[in-house]
Amino acid sequence: MAVAALNTLRAMSGAVTHEISRSSSAPPERIFALLSDANAWSSWFKPARNVSFEPGASPPVRLVHVAPGLTIREVILEETAPNHHAYSIRSVLPVRDHRADVRLSRRPDGGTDISWTFSLQPKVPGTGALLKAGLGQAIGLLCSALVKAAES
């Protein structure tokens, strides 16, 4: 009941949720390994010029450098190999309460179904649809690149 009330409140306040789905012939272990290895991201996801972890940060903070002077800080919230990776974007976007969950499910044929969901609260009223479209497109490109790298 409390979850339903919270979801209703979020919907009324302009909260945004979105899901991107992909399938891969690669096993979850391969996809999870690529997703978790920040240092290798730039080899398979070209918009990420350099990806690293913030030294000494606890919880871990992934730094995704996408352009000169533009770095996305992602706090790693949860990792359960090889099925779940969760993070929160803490910079760049004008949002609150961002959370993304990447769930990897093994298919009977050994491949993987990927569900990448995110939710956020826009800081600026009326910008939810724009944020959903932009972030949805970026995550879709990232997810597709992840699948391609895992299958190569």
Beta strands, then each sheet from edge to edge (+ up, - down):
strand 1: 16-24
strand 2: 50-53
strand 3: 61-67
strand 4: 70-80
strand 5: 84-89
strand 6: 95-106
strand 7: 112-122
sheet 1: 1+ 7- 6+ 5- 4+ 3- 2+
end
